[in-house]
Amino acid sequence: MRDKALTGVAGRMADAESAQRGYLLTGESAYLIPYAAAVANVSRAIDRLHAVYGGADQAGSQFHELRAVANQAPAGPGEGVR
């Protein structure tokens, strides 16, 4: 169960990165749809992961750090390259 939840977080973040990369390389707006979906699902995936770990207090700081890393992702697919 924990592996599946962890894979869910990593998968959503990888989905966002892949869609962002596709948009940056091609300029095709079709990549914006999976990008937006993946970004929207990252927070929910982290919530599921935290729930699987029972909301453990000792892991609280790690979940806080994971959320901070996820929130550092560019706000839009075109913001990945500066």
URGIKA-V564631 format. One record per backbone hydrogen bond with DSSP energy under -1.0 kcal/mol. NH is the residue of the N-H (numbers start at 1). CO is the residue of the C=O. E is the energy in kcal/mol with one decimal. If there is no record, write none. Layout:
BEGIN
NH:CO:E
NH:CO:E
END
This chain:
BEGIN
5:1:-2.0
6:2:-2.7
7:3:-2.6
8:4:-1.8
9:5:-1.7
10:6:-2.3
11:7:-2.7
12:8:-2.3
13:9:-2.2
14:10:-2.4
15:11:-2.6
16:12:-2.1
17:13:-2.1
18:14:-2.7
19:15:-2.4
20:16:-2.4
21:17:-2.6
22:18:-2.5
23:19:-2.3
24:20:-2.7
25:21:-2.4
26:22:-2.2
27:23:-2.8
31:28:-1.6
32:29:-1.9
35:31:-1.4
36:32:-2.5
37:33:-2.1
38:34:-2.3
39:35:-2.5
40:36:-2.2
41:37:-1.4
42:38:-1.1
45:41:-2.3
46:42:-2.3
47:43:-2.3
48:44:-2.3
49:45:-2.3
50:46:-2.5
51:47:-2.3
52:48:-2.4
53:49:-1.6
54:51:-1.9
55:50:-2.8
56:53:-1.1
60:57:-1.3
63:59:-2.1
64:60:-2.2
65:61:-2.2
66:62:-2.4
67:63:-2.5
68:64:-2.0
69:65:-2.4
70:66:-2.5
71:67:-2.4
73:70:-1.1
79:76:-1.8
END
